[in-house]
Amino acid sequence: MTWFLNRTTKTKLFLVFGLMVFFLLCVIAAAYTSITAIQTSQSDLFRKDFLPSTELIELRSDQNRVRAQLLEMMIIKDRAKQKVIEEDIRARAKEVDEGLSKISAALKEHPLELKKLEELITVRVSYVKSRDEQIALIYKGRIDEAQRLGTTIQEERYNRIRSIAKELGDAEIAQAETRIEQAEKNARTLLFIFISAGALALLLSVGLTLFLSRIIARPLNELKTTAELIAAGDLSVTVISDERRDEIGALTRAFSAMTRYLREMADVAGQIAARNLSVKVEPQSGKDVLGNAFAAMISNLRDVMTEIQKSAGILASAVSEILAMTTQVASGMSETATSVSETTATVEEVKQTALLSSEKSRGVSENSQKAVQVAQQGNAAVGETVEGINHIRGLMESVAASIVKLSEQTQAIGEIITTVNDLAQQSNLLSVNAAIEASKAGEQGKGFTVVAQEIKSLADQSKQATEQVRTILSDIQKATGAAVMASEQVSKAVDGGVKQSNEAGESIRKLWENITEAAQTAIQIAASSQQQLAGMEQVALAMENIKQATQQNVAGTKQAERAAHDLNELGQKLKEMVEIYKV
């Protein structure tokens, strides 16, 4: 502990915060390990479980699609359309082969599922071979043979492929659920480890912080309390020197030396207060501002007291000269009073003339100010008009933009309607396929035939509805075009109004400037008259004050004589007080 206390504060902070950083890195490492494990688990879940199950679902969907396309080839007679369907069938077969390759790669660690998959591939090879024979029969026009082939051995192979694909899909889903449960369990375990490591790191960090506060903040707080007592004038405090060799120990020793020094200066100040100027102060160094100041103050006080003793003798001789001067001043006061009375009467007449001129100039200034206010209101009204027209122009531009946007949206709706029309045609084709399948099923397919007819009817109605909506959209597009043209004309009219309002505003502004200039001139004339009146009032008041001062001076001369006697007595007392100090 002593070794740690003797280290510098910087070293202590580096050690403590370095340890905290180490704990933080441990928590980060635990979090990284947890996240990596969860990512690996999610990757395995997708690659080994979800991917095979998805590919199996797509395989079953493709098989259904191929079977329906074969039926469609039997129905239609157009060789070009049959060729297109055949190309689509072979493209889907290629996609199925690629999907089976992906499933095989994903199931290489599961021998049972892989064996099932090999069986599925074997059955599918036979199915593809018979499918090609069935296509050849269709091209030759032997539709009945093709149908028999599709409803006998091909039917069994089709059902077997779907059954194996479903079994493999269910197995993959079960394995995915198992993996998810295991991943959740692992996540809970890793979460517990992460929380435990974080809590441990937090507790250790709090402990280190409290320890650092104890060895740094507590001594500093004690020194702060001592400094507050010294600042309040209490020099009776004692600072115990600390043997620590860090900054805290050095600060404590410096505080102790400072307290001793302040006590010595307080003792010197007490002796000066007791009128003892013979005390000696020795500064600690050339930079000892307080010690040098005390030494200079004592030296200066000694010189001042010597000068005061010399001045006390000179004061008595000056009193007699002051008495002679007061007699001469009294004789001149009566002559000055007569002249002041005459000057006061003249100033009062000039004051009345200035008052009349000031009242007239004030009336002119008030009328000018009213004219300026009216011009300002007109200028502000024109500005508001221009702002309103600009606001209208902005609104019209916004309306035009909204109409253009509406036109673009109607075009997008037209594209959507085209798509809906295509869907209706495809629904019509599917209803035909469903009717064919229902006819093959005999009595059991009659209900399905009714459904197929209803689907065909709905498809026809959808096609008619889309045609009506397309006609309405065409009318809307024409209307929006006309609205855009109208908004452009309104915008041009608003621009003309803005130009005229700006010209009117410029005219009113020039009128306002002329009126303002005239008002300023009237204000200056009123101000000059007011200043003249104030000056005359001040002159009158000054003359009255001079008159009163003259009368007071007469009485003051009598008081000056009495003050001279008092001053003589004060000089004697001052001499006695100076002799008390020890120089």
N, C-alpha and C positions, 0 to 999 in steps of 0.2 A: 504493500500500500504506500509506504514512504517513497519507494522508487517512482510510482505513478504520480504522486503529489508533487515531486520535484521536477517532473517534466513540464515543458512550456505548455501554455494553453492551446497553442496550435497543434502540438503533438497529441495532447489529450483529445482534442476534437477529431483529429485524423484517425486516432485509434478507435474511438467510440463509433464514429460514423462509418468507418471502414468495417467494423464488426456488424453494424446495422445493414450495410450494403451486402455483406456476405450472407446474412440471413435473408435479405430480399432476393438475392440471386438463387438461394436454395428454394424459396417459394416459387420463383419464376421457373426454375428447372422442373419442379414438381408439376406446375401447371402445364409446361410444355410437354412433359411426358404424358400427362393425362389427355391433352388435346390430340397428341400424335396417336395414342392408342385408340381414341374414339374415331379419328379419321380413318385409321386402318380398318377398324371394325365396319364403319360405314362403306368403305370401298369394297371390302369382301362381301358385304351384304348385297351391294348393287351388282358386283361383277359375277358372283357365284350363285345368287338366288334370284334377284329381281330380273336380271338380264335374261337368263334362260326361261323364266316363266313368261316374260313379255314376248320373247321370240316364239314360244309355243302357242301363245294366244294368237299371234299374227299368222302362224302356220295354219291354225284351224280356220282363221278368217279367210286366208288365201285359198284353202281347199274348198270352202263354200263358194267363193267367188268363181273359181275355175269350173266347179260343177255347174253353176248357173250359166257361165259363158258357153259351156258345151251344149246346154239345152238351147241357148239363144242361137248357136250355130245351126242346130237342127231345124229351128223355126224359119230363120231368114234364108232367102235363096240367092241373095246378092253375093257373088264370089269376092268382091272387093271388101265388103264388110266382114265376111267370114275370115278373110286374110288378116284384117286388123285385129279381130278377136283372137285369132291364133297367135299373133305376135304378142298381144297382151298376156295370153296364157303362158307363153314361153318366158316372158320377162318376169312374171310372178313366180314361175318355177325356178328361175335363176335366183330370185330373192329368197325363196324357201331354202334352196341349197346353201346359200350363204348363211342364212339363219341357223341351219342345222350344223354348219361348221362352227359357228360361235357357241352353240349349245354344247357340242362335243368338247370344245376346248374348256368350257366352264365346268363340265361334269367329269373331267379326267381324274379327279380325286374321289369320285363316287362310283364304284364299279357296278353296283346294282342298277342305278339310274342309267349308266352308260350302256349296260346290256339292253335295257328297255329301248334306249335311243337307237341302238344298232338294229333291233327288231323293227322299229318304226321306219328306219332308212331302207331296210330290206323290202318291207311291204310297199313303201312309196316307190321304190325302183320298179316293182312289178306294176304298180298303179300307173306310173308315167308311161311305161311301155304300152300298156293296154290303152291309155289315153291317146297316144300317138296313132294306134291302130283305129281307134274310134274316130279321130279327126280325118284319117285317110278314107274311112267309109263314108263320112259326111261329104267330103269332096267328090267321091264317086257317085253320090246320090243314093246310097244304100242306107237310108235313114232308119229303117226298121231294125236292121242288123246293129246299127250303132246304138239304138235305144236298148235293144236286148243286152248288148255288152255292158251298157251303163247301168242297167237295173239288176244284173246278176253278179258276176264276180267283182266288177268295179264297185258295186254298192257295198259288198262285204269288205273290200279293201278300204274304201272310203270310211266306213264305220270303224274299222280296226285302227286306221291312222288317227282318227279323232279320239278313240278310246285311249290309245297309248299316250297321245299328246295331253289328254286330260289327266291321266294318272301321273305323268311326269310333272305337269303343272301343279297338281295338288301336292306332290312330294316336295317340289321346290318351295311352295308357299309354306308348308309345314317347317321345312328347314329354315326359311327366312324368319318365321315366328320364333323358332328356337334361338337363332342368332340374335334376334332383337332382345329376347329375354336375357341372354348372356351379356349383350352389350349394355343393357340397363343395369344389370348387376355390377359389371365392371365399372360403369360410370358412377354408381353409388359408392363403390369402394374407393375409386380415385378421388371422388369429391370429399370423402371422409379424410383421406390422406392430405389432400390440399388444404382443407379447413384446419386440420390439426397442425400442419406445418405453418400455416398463416397465423394461427392463434399462438403457437410457440414463439414465432418470430415477433409477433406483436408484444407478447409478455416480456421477452428479452429486451426489446427496444424500449419499452416503458421502464424496465428496471435500469437499463443503462442511462436513460434520460434522467431518472430520479437521482441516480448516483452522481451523474455529472452536475446536476443542479445542486446537490449537497456539497460538493467540494468546490464549486465555483460561485453559485448564486448566493449561498448562505454567507460566506465571508464578505462578498460585495454588499449584501443587504446590511450587515453589521456596520461596514464602513459608511454606507449611505445614511444610516441612523446617526452615526457620529458626526458626519458632515452637516446634517440638518441641525444638530445641537450647536455646532460651532457657528453655523450661519445665523442661528437665533441669538448668538452672543454668549453661550454657555461654554467657557473654556475650562471648566472643572472636569471634563471627560478625560478618561485615560484610555489610550489605544495600546493594547498589548501587542508587542512585536511578535511576528510569526516567523518560525525557523524555516518555513518552506522556501525553496529556492526558485519558485516559479514567479509569474507576474503578480499573483495574489500576495505572496509573501513580500515582494519588493514594494507593492502598493501599501501594504500594512506598515512597513517600516518607514516609508515616506510620510504617511499620515501621522505616525508617532513623532517624527522630527518636526513636522509642520505644527503640531499642537504645542510642542515645547517652545518653538519660535514665537507663536502667537501669544503665549503666556508672557514671554519676556517683553514683547512690544506692549502688552496690556499694562505691565508694571511701569514701564517708562511713561505711558500716557497718564497713569495715576499720579506719578510724581509731578508731571507738568500741571495736572489739575490742582495739585496742592501748592502751586506757585513756586515750585522749585525748578528753576531753569539751569541749575548747575549740573544736572544729570548728564552722563555721557552715553552715547549710542554708538556701538561698533557694528557696521553692516557686515552681513555674512560674506558678501562678494560684491563685485561691481554691478551685478544684475539684481541685487537686493533692493527692489523698488521701495518697499515699505521702510527698511532700515535707513536707506539713503534719504528718504523723504522725512523721517523723524529727525535725523541728524541735521538736515537743512532747516527744518522748522524750528528746532531749538536755537540754532545759530541766528536765524532771522528774528526770532522773538527777543533774543538778547540785544540785537542791534536796534530793534524798534523801541524797546524800553529805554535804551540810552538816549535815543532821539526825542522821546516823549519828555524826559527829564530836562533836556535842553530847551524844548519848546515851551515848557511851563513858565520859564522866566521871561521869555519874549512876549507871552500873552498879556502880562500886566501892563507893559509899556504901550501896547496897541490899543488898550481900552480908553486912555485919555484922548487919543487922536479921534476915536469914534465919537466921543461926546462933542467935540468941536464941530465935526461935520454935520451932526444932527441939527445944530442951531441954524446953519446956513440953509439946509434943506427946508426948514419950516418957513423961512421968509419967502422962498420962491413958490411955495404951494398956493398962496392966495392969488398971485398973478395968474397962475396956470388955470385956476378954477374959473375966472372970468372969461378967458378965451374959449374954454371948452363949452360954456353955456351958449355963446353966440354960434359956434360951429354946429351944435346940436339942432338949433332951430332951422338952419339952412338945409341940413341933411333930411329933415322931416318933409320939407316941401318937395325935394327931388324924389323922395320915396313915393309920394302920392301919384306923381306923373308916371313913374315906372309901373305902378299897380294897374292903372287904366290901360296902358299898352299891352301888358301881359294878358288881361282878360280878353281883349279883342283877338290877339294872335291865337289864344286857346280855342276860340270859337271856329276860326278858320281851320285849325288842325283837326278838330272833331269832324267837320264836314268832309274833309279829305279822307279821313279814315273810313267813313261810311261808304264813300265812292269806291275805295279799294276793296272793301268786303263784297260789294255788289259785283265787281269785276272778277274777283276770285270765285264767287259762286257760279258765275256764268262759265268760267274756264273749267271748273270742276264738272258742271253739267255736261259740257261738250265731251270731256274725257270719259264720263260714264257712258255717254251715248256710243262713243267709239268702242269702248269695251263690250257693251251689249251687242253691237253689230258683229264684232269679232267673235263673241261667244256663239252668236247665231251661225256664223260661217263655220265654226268648229263643229257645231251640232250637225249642219248639213253635210260636212265632210264625213262625220261619223255615220250619218244615215246612208250616204252613198256607199261607204265601205261595207256597211251591214247588208245592203241590197246586193252588192257584188258577191259577198260571202254566201248570201242566200242562193244566188244563181249557181255558185260552185256546189253547194250542198244538193240542189235539185239535180245537177248532173250526176253527183255521186249516188243519189237515190235512183236515178235512171239506170246506172250500172247494176245496182242491187236488184232492180226489177228484172233486168235481163237474166241475172243469175237465178232469180226465183222462177222465171219462165223455163230455163234449162232444167231446173229441178222438177218442174211439173211434167216436162217431156220424159225425163228419166223415170218418174213415178208411173207415168202411163205405160212405159215399156216394162217396168217391173210387174205392173198389174197383169199385163199380157202373159208374162212368164208364169205368174202365180196361177192364172186361169188354166194354162197348159198343164201345170203340175196337178191342179185340182181335177182336171179331166182324166188324168192318169189314175188318180186315187179312186175314181168311181163314186159310189154312194157316199163314202166317207169324206170326199172332198167337195161336196155340194156347198156346204157352209162357207168353205174357203173361197169358192167361186163367187158367192154373193159379196164377200169382203173385197175381192179383187175388182168386181164391177164398181163398188162404192169408191174404191181408191181411184179408179179410172175417171169416175164422175167428178171427184174432188179435184183431180189433176186438171180436167177440162175447165172447171170453174175457176181454179187458180190462174190458168192461162188467160181467161177472159178478164179476170180482175186486174191482172198486170197490164193488159192492153188499155183498160180504162184509166188506170193510174198513170200510164205513160202519156195518154192524151192530156190529163190534168196537168202533169208536170210541164208539158210543152206550153200550155196556156200560161202557167206561172212564170216560165222563163221569158215569154214575150212581155208579160206585165213588168217583170223586174227590169228588163231592158228599157221600157218606157220610163220607169221610175228613176233609173240612173240618168237618162237624158234630162228629166225634169229637175233633178237635184243639181245637175251641172248648171242649168240655166239660173236656178235660184242662187247658186254660189257666185255666178258672175254678177247678178244684181246686188248681192251683199257687198262684193268688192267695190262696185260703184258707190254704194252708200258710205262705205268706209272712207273712200277718197274725198267725197264731198264733206263728210264730218271732219276730217283732218284739216281741210281748207278753212272751214268755219272756225275750228279750234285755234288755228294759227292767227286768224284775224282778231279773235277775242283776246288771245294771249298778248298781241302787240298793243291792243287797247288797254289791257290790264297793266302792262309795263309803263305806258305813258301816265296812267292815273297814279300808279305807285310812285313814279318819279316826282310828280307834283305833290303827292301827299308827304313824301320825305322832305321836300323843300319847306312845306308848311310846318312840319314837325320841328325842323331845325330853327325856323323863325320863332315858333312858340317857345322852344327850349332857350333860345338866346334871350327872349323877353323875360322868361322865368328866372334865368341866371342873373339878368340885370336887376330884377326886383329883389332876388335873394341877396345880391351884393349890396344894394342900398339898405336893405334891412340889417345886414351885418354891420354896415358902416354906422347906421343909427345906433345899433346896439353897442358897437365899440365906443362911440362917443359918450353914450350913457355910462358905460363901464369906466371910461377915462374920468368922467365927472365924479363918479363914486370913488374911484381910486385916489383922486386928488384929495377928496375929503378924508379918506382913510389915511393918506400919507401924513396929513397934519397931525392926526392922532397918533400915527406910528412914530413920529419923531420924539414924542413925549415918552412913548414906551421904550424907544431905543436908549434913552438916558438911563432908565431904570434897568434895562438889560445890560448896560455896561457895568453897572455895579454888581449885578448878579454874575456876570462873566468873570469879574475879578475874584469873587468868592469861589467860583468853580475852578479857577486856575490853582488856587491854594489847595483845594481838596484833591485835584488831580496830582499835584506834586506829592502829597502825602500818600496816595494810593500807589504811585510808582515806586516809592521807597520800600514798600512791603515786599516786592519781588526780589528773589535772590539771583543776582546776575553773576 
